[in-house]
Amino acid sequence: MTSASRRKEPRSLALAGDDEADQLLAQDPLALLIGMVLDQQIPLERAFKSPADLKERLGGTLDVGAVAAMDPDELAAVFSVRPALHRFPGSMARRVQELCRVVVDTYGG
């Protein structure tokens, strides 16, 4: 049995307490990474629902290259729309953008 045949993708993760957000976390590694970055000084459920909210605010796509290339002020504004994606929307927008830049530059997106 190969390691690929033993590994199965999770159908969902129960982190956000929201079915759609949890499904996104299970299917999109970037969403899960963003949730992990945001999981600071806010409830875990909010941190892991925020990637789904970010995806919606970005027009329905969560593209690592697009987030990495966004104007930082524009991304901070997206994070700040009420309800804000994090208690500290400006600093977390910068951290998420830096995460996306590392994924693009180091791992080719």
Secondary structure, 3 states (H helix, E strand, C coil): CCHHHHCCCCCCCCCCCCHHHHHHHHHCHHHHHHHHHHCCCCCHHHHHHHHHHHHHHCCCCCCHHHHHHCCHHHHHHHHHCCCCCCCCHHHHHHHHHHHHHHHHHHHCC
